Amino acid sequence: MQRTRKWAGDGAMSKQEIMQLVKKDGIKFIQLQFMDILGTVKNITIPSTKLGKALDEGIFFDGSSVLGYATIEESDMRLKPDSNTFVVIPWPEDNVKTARMVCDVYDHEGNRFEGDPRAALERQMERAKEKGWVFNTATEYEFFFLLQDENGNPTTKPSDYGGYFDLMRDRGDNVRKEIVSCLNAMGFDVEASHHEVAPGQHEIDLMHANAMTSADRVAMMKYVTKTIAYRHGLYATFMPKPIFGSNGSGMHVHQSLMTPQGKSAFYDPKGPYKLSKNALYFIGGLIRHARETCAILASSVNSYKRLVPGFEAPVYISWANRNRSAFIRVPAGREARTRIELRNPDPAGNPYLQFAVMLAAGLEGIENKIEPPDPVEKDIYRMSAEEREALGIESIPENLGQALDYMRQSSLVREALGEHLFDHFIYIKGREWNEYKSQVFDWEIQNLLPAL
């Protein structure tokens, strides 16, 4: 039974309601989950008999051991379960029933911890709420099933050699169906799933939900996908580009602003393309801040191996209605289905931070009435550099180092994340980039060593 966080003024589930659900469903354990700054899911498991105390007092933990959280001097932190995230994990072969709750993080004095990624998204959601809107997102997340070696370690060999929408009858296809069944059993409302372009690559699409619920679900989807794949002898990876020469894995994010009554703030039957001014300004904000948000949306050194021409990934900053080479696409649905699809995020990042900077950029576009450029419906990959320059089409950063340089100069990203998350992210990812660029790779040995 899935309970979602409400952003239209409704109250949360009461402690009594949760305890009744636990008793009724025979739940023995509760997984209390949260995320570190890079998007790794962390977990503390408690017996269900201790849930009442956790709801009243929270659970203390050592924040200095969580990446991007706190120093040893400030390490005492507390997890408080969000009562609207209670869901039973439907592992069919387990005899011990377990539920999951996502937690908010507080410091030792009981203040909301500003380094909690969930808090950053919460602040941006409140900004939208003050304007009368709920920010909804729907993710299309891609991943690979890889074979394991004799020691259970992942290889770079895909589990199949199928292509886009291929009808496969192999264990990868069956594993994906089992993942979808599990997600639906938790109330996640899977819209569709299919084999993607690359061998061993799959995609699962979720229906829209408010961005907080959507981010909570992305975190859980990663856990479910990896767990079920492992039980079938496969390794599921969300690495953006694990196989040279193949398409990489993205996480296209459909986003919309809705009133509590369910009306779209992006729809105007008399507007250009039946889009409202708010929709156009939102697109304008995403485009204006595309380079400075890129380090959050594509946060790994490997992300930029995916974001290259020739593999259907967005490289050039533009928007379109039909053109799938564009950075932003506006799908065909209108009225309540009017939405904007951002195509450069990938599933290796932290969804709370990703959604937070998306919303921050879009809201700034609305607040400052940032007009987007004209849509580009031609294949941008086939244009010459001169053609792109004439149309004012710029490129996203070529690597994580460039993306971090843009982010360092961004007041928007700093304000969206807060000082703690901003500074820690820059430091951790700067260290990753410096380590990466100092490596000597096989390509250099094979191609340069014999010639120099």
C-alpha positions in Angstrom: 0.0 0.0 0.0 1.6 3.2 -1.2 1.1 6.5 0.7 2.3 9.6 -1.1 3.4 12.9 0.4 0.7 15.5 0.0 1.5 19.0 -1.3 -2.0 20.4 -1.5 -2.6 21.0 2.2 -3.7 17.5 3.2 -2.4 16.1 6.5 -0.1 13.2 6.9 -1.0 9.7 8.0 -1.2 9.5 11.8 1.0 7.3 13.9 -2.1 5.3 14.8 -2.9 4.7 11.1 0.6 3.5 10.4 0.7 1.2 13.4 -2.6 -0.3 12.4 -1.2 -1.0 8.9 1.9 -2.7 10.3 -0.3 -4.9 12.5 -2.8 -5.7 9.8 -0.1 -6.6 7.2 2.0 -8.6 9.7 5.1 -6.4 9.1 8.1 -7.5 11.1 10.8 -5.0 10.0 10.9 -1.4 8.8 13.7 -0.2 6.5 14.3 3.5 7.2 15.9 4.9 4.1 17.6 8.2 3.2 20.2 9.3 0.6 23.7 10.6 0.7 24.7 13.6 -1.4 25.6 11.6 -4.5 22.3 9.6 -4.5 23.4 6.4 -2.7 20.5 4.9 -0.7 21.3 4.4 3.0 19.3 2.2 5.3 18.7 1.4 8.9 16.4 -1.6 9.7 14.4 -1.7 12.9 11.9 -4.3 14.2 8.4 -3.1 13.7 8.0 -3.1 17.5 10.3 -0.1 17.6 8.4 1.9 14.9 6.3 3.8 17.4 9.4 5.1 19.1 11.0 6.0 15.8 7.9 8.0 14.8 7.9 9.8 18.1 11.7 10.4 18.7 13.5 9.5 15.5 16.5 7.3 15.1 20.0 8.6 15.9 22.9 7.9 13.6 26.5 8.9 12.9 26.3 11.6 10.2 30.1 11.8 9.8 30.0 8.4 8.2 27.6 9.5 5.4 29.2 11.1 2.4 28.5 14.9 2.3 26.8 15.0 5.6 28.8 16.3 8.6 32.2 16.3 10.4 33.0 14.2 13.4 32.3 17.2 15.6 28.8 17.5 14.3 28.1 13.8 13.7 25.0 13.2 15.9 22.0 13.2 13.7 18.4 12.0 13.7 16.2 10.3 11.1 12.5 11.1 11.3 10.3 8.8 9.1 8.0 10.6 6.7 4.7 9.0 7.5 3.4 9.3 3.9 6.2 7.1 2.5 5.1 3.8 4.2 5.1 1.0 1.7 5.3 -2.8 2.0 8.2 -4.4 0.0 6.7 -7.4 -1.8 9.5 -9.8 -1.9 7.6 -13.0 -2.8 10.2 -15.4 -1.5 10.8 -13.7 1.8 9.1 -15.0 4.9 9.8 -11.9 6.9 7.6 -9.1 5.7 9.3 -5.7 5.6 8.1 -2.2 4.9 10.0 0.9 3.9 9.8 4.5 5.0 11.8 7.4 3.7 13.3 9.7 6.4 14.0 13.4 6.8 17.3 14.2 8.5 17.7 16.5 11.5 20.7 17.6 13.5 21.3 16.9 17.2 19.4 20.0 18.2 16.3 19.0 16.3 16.7 21.4 13.4 16.2 20.3 9.8 19.6 19.4 8.5 20.5 21.6 5.5 22.7 18.9 4.1 19.7 16.5 3.6 19.1 16.3 -0.2 15.4 15.9 0.5 15.4 19.3 2.2 16.6 21.0 -0.9 13.7 19.7 -3.0 11.3 20.4 -0.2 12.3 24.1 -0.2 11.7 24.4 -4.0 8.4 22.5 -3.7 7.3 25.1 -1.1 8.3 27.9 -3.5 6.0 26.4 -6.2 3.2 25.8 -3.6 3.3 29.5 -2.6 2.5 30.3 -6.2 -0.4 27.9 -6.1 1.3 25.0 -7.9 2.3 21.4 -7.4 5.5 20.4 -9.2 5.0 16.9 -10.8 7.6 14.7 -12.4 7.6 11.4 -14.3 10.8 9.6 -15.0 11.8 7.3 -17.8 14.8 5.5 -16.3 17.2 3.3 -18.3 19.6 0.7 -17.0 21.7 -2.3 -18.2 21.6 -5.9 -17.2 25.1 -7.2 -17.3 26.5 -10.7 -16.9 28.5 -11.6 -13.9 31.8 -13.4 -13.7 32.5 -16.6 -11.8 33.1 -14.5 -8.6 29.8 -12.6 -8.9 31.5 -9.4 -10.1 29.9 -7.4 -13.0 31.4 -7.7 -16.5 30.7 -5.4 -19.4 29.0 -8.2 -21.3 25.3 -7.4 -21.8 22.7 -10.0 -20.9 21.3 -10.0 -24.4 21.8 -8.6 -27.9 18.4 -7.1 -28.5 17.6 -3.6 -29.8 14.9 -1.0 -29.4 11.5 -2.4 -28.5 12.7 -6.0 -29.4 10.5 -8.8 -28.1 13.0 -10.8 -26.1 12.3 -14.1 -24.5 15.3 -14.3 -22.2 15.9 -13.9 -18.5 16.5 -10.2 -18.8 13.0 -9.7 -20.2 11.5 -11.8 -17.4 13.6 -10.0 -14.7 12.3 -6.6 -16.0 8.7 -7.9 -15.8 9.3 -9.1 -12.2 10.7 -5.6 -11.4 7.6 -4.0 -12.8 5.3 -6.3 -10.9 7.1 -5.5 -7.7 6.9 -1.7 -8.3 3.2 -1.9 -9.1 2.6 -3.9 -6.0 4.1 -1.0 -4.1 1.7 1.4 -5.9 4.4 3.0 -8.1 2.1 2.9 -11.2 4.4 1.8 -14.0 3.2 3.2 -17.3 5.3 1.0 -19.6 8.6 -0.9 -19.9 10.6 -2.1 -22.9 13.9 -3.1 -24.2 16.0 -0.1 -25.2 18.4 0.6 -28.1 21.6 -1.0 -26.7 22.1 -4.7 -26.0 21.2 -5.5 -22.4 19.5 -2.1 -22.0 16.0 -1.7 -20.6 13.7 1.2 -19.7 10.9 1.5 -17.1 8.5 4.5 -17.2 6.5 5.7 -14.2 3.4 7.8 -14.2 3.7 11.3 -12.8 3.5 12.2 -9.1 4.6 15.2 -7.1 8.3 15.6 -7.3 9.0 14.5 -3.7 7.1 11.2 -4.2 8.7 10.8 -7.6 12.2 11.2 -6.1 11.4 8.8 -3.3 10.3 6.3 -5.9 13.4 6.6 -8.0 15.5 5.8 -4.9 13.4 2.7 -4.3 13.4 1.7 -8.0 17.2 1.5 -8.0 17.1 -0.8 -4.9 14.4 -3.0 -6.3 16.0 -3.3 -9.7 19.4 -4.2 -8.4 18.0 -6.7 -5.8 15.8 -8.6 -8.3 18.5 -8.7 -10.9 21.0 -10.0 -8.4 18.6 -12.8 -7.4 18.5 -13.9 -11.1 22.3 -13.9 -11.6 22.4 -10.5 -13.4 24.0 -7.2 -12.4 21.8 -4.1 -12.9 23.7 -0.9 -13.4 22.7 2.7 -13.7 26.1 3.8 -14.9 25.4 6.2 -17.8 27.8 4.6 -20.3 29.0 1.2 -19.3 29.7 -0.2 -22.8 31.8 1.5 -25.4 30.0 2.0 -28.8 26.5 1.6 -27.3 23.9 4.1 -26.3 24.1 5.2 -22.7 21.4 5.3 -20.1 19.5 8.5 -19.4 16.7 9.5 -17.1 14.4 11.7 -19.1 12.2 13.7 -16.7 8.7 14.9 -17.7 7.7 17.8 -15.5 4.6 20.0 -15.1 3.1 22.6 -12.8 -0.4 21.8 -11.7 -3.0 23.5 -9.5 -4.3 21.5 -6.5 -7.5 21.1 -8.6 -5.6 19.3 -11.3 -5.4 22.1 -13.9 -2.1 22.5 -15.8 -0.3 25.8 -15.5 1.5 24.9 -18.8 -1.6 24.7 -21.0 -3.2 27.5 -22.9 -5.4 26.6 -25.9 -4.7 30.0 -27.5 -1.0 30.1 -26.9 1.8 29.1 -29.3 1.8 25.3 -29.6 -1.1 25.5 -27.0 1.5 26.3 -24.4 1.0 29.0 -21.7 3.3 31.8 -21.0 4.3 30.0 -17.8 5.3 26.9 -19.9 7.4 29.0 -22.2 9.1 30.9 -19.4 9.8 27.6 -17.6 11.5 26.3 -20.7 13.3 29.6 -20.9 14.6 29.2 -17.4 15.8 25.6 -18.0 17.6 26.7 -21.2 19.1 29.8 -19.5 20.6 27.7 -16.7 21.3 24.5 -18.7 25.1 24.7 -18.3 25.2 25.6 -14.6 22.7 22.8 -13.6 24.5 20.2 -15.7 26.8 19.0 -13.0 23.8 18.0 -10.9 21.8 16.5 -13.7 24.7 14.6 -15.2 26.9 14.2 -12.1 29.5 11.5 -13.0 32.6 11.7 -15.1 31.0 8.8 -17.0 27.9 10.9 -17.7 29.7 12.8 -20.4 30.6 9.6 -22.3 26.9 9.4 -22.9 26.4 13.1 -23.8 28.1 12.9 -27.1 26.7 13.2 -30.7 25.5 10.1 -32.4 23.9 8.2 -29.5 20.5 10.0 -29.2 21.6 12.0 -26.1 21.2 15.7 -25.9 24.3 17.7 -26.6 23.0 21.0 -27.9 20.8 23.4 -25.8 17.5 23.9 -27.6 13.9 22.9 -27.4 11.4 21.4 -29.8 8.0 19.8 -30.0 8.9 16.8 -32.1 12.7 16.8 -32.4 14.3 14.1 -30.2 17.8 15.5 -30.6 16.8 18.6 -28.6 17.7 19.3 -25.0 14.1 19.8 -24.1 11.1 18.3 -25.9 7.4 19.1 -25.4 5.5 15.9 -25.9 2.2 15.8 -27.8 -0.3 15.7 -24.9 -2.2 18.9 -24.0 -4.7 20.1 -21.4 -3.9 18.2 -18.1 -1.2 16.2 -20.0 0.9 19.3 -21.0 4.4 18.7 -19.8 8.1 19.4 -20.6 10.6 16.6 -21.0 14.2 17.4 -20.0 16.6 14.9 -21.6 20.1 15.4 -20.2 19.6 13.9 -16.6 20.8 10.4 -16.0 19.9 7.8 -13.3 23.4 7.9 -11.6 22.6 11.2 -9.8 20.7 12.2 -6.8 17.0 12.6 -7.8 16.2 15.1 -5.0 19.0 17.5 -6.1 18.1 16.9 -9.8 14.5 17.8 -9.3 15.4 20.7 -7.0 17.6 22.5 -9.6 15.1 21.8 -12.4 12.3 23.4 -10.5 14.6 26.3 -9.4 15.6 27.0 -13.0 12.0 26.8 -14.2 10.6 29.0 -11.5 13.2 31.6 -12.1 12.2 31.5 -15.8 8.6 32.3 -14.7 9.5 34.9 -12.2 11.8 36.8 -14.6 9.8 36.1 -17.7 12.6 34.5 -19.6 11.6 34.0 -23.2 13.0 30.8 -24.7 14.5 30.9 -28.2 12.4 29.5 -31.1 12.0 25.8 -31.2 14.4 23.9 -33.5 12.6 21.0 -35.2 15.6 20.0 -37.5 18.1 17.3 -36.6 20.7 19.4 -34.7 23.3 16.6 -35.0 23.4 17.0 -38.8 23.9 20.8 -38.6 27.3 22.4 -39.2 28.8 24.5 -36.5 28.0 27.5 -38.6 24.3 26.6 -38.8 24.1 26.0 -35.0 25.9 29.4 -34.4 23.5 31.2 -36.7 20.5 29.8 -34.7 22.2 30.6 -31.3 22.4 27.0 -30.3 25.1 26.4 -27.6 26.5 23.1 -26.3 26.3 21.6 -22.8 29.6 21.1 -21.0 31.9 18.5 -22.5 33.0 17.0 -19.3 32.4 17.1 -15.5 35.2 19.5 -15.0 33.6 22.1 -17.3 30.2 21.4 -15.7 31.6 22.1 -12.2 33.2 25.3 -13.5 29.7 26.5 -14.6 28.2 25.4 -11.3 30.7 27.2 -9.2 29.6 30.5 -10.8 25.9 29.8 -10.4 23.9 31.7 -7.8 20.8 29.8 -8.8 22.3 26.4 -8.0 23.9 27.7 -4.8 20.5 29.1 -3.6 18.6 26.0 -4.7 20.8 23.5 -2.9 21.9 25.7 0.1 25.5 26.4 1.1 26.2 23.0 2.7 25.1 20.8 -0.2 26.6 23.2 -2.8 30.0 23.3 -1.2 30.2 19.6 -0.4 29.0 18.6 -3.9 31.7 20.9 -5.5 34.4 19.4 -3.3 33.5 15.8 -3.7 32.9 16.0 -7.5 36.0 18.2 -7.9 38.0 15.5 -6.3 36.5 12.9 -8.6 37.3 15.0 -11.7 40.9 15.6 -10.6 41.4 11.9 -9.9 39.8 10.9 -13.2 41.8 13.3 -15.4 45.1 12.1 -13.9 44.5 8.5 -15.0 46.2 6.9 -18.0 43.6 4.8 -19.9 43.9 1.8 -22.2 43.1 3.9 -25.3 46.2 6.1 -24.6 48.5 3.0 -24.2 47.1 1.3 -27.3 47.2 4.4 -29.6 49.9 6.7 -28.3 52.5 4.6 -26.7 53.6 2.8 -30.0 53.7 6.1 -31.9 55.5 8.4 -29.4 
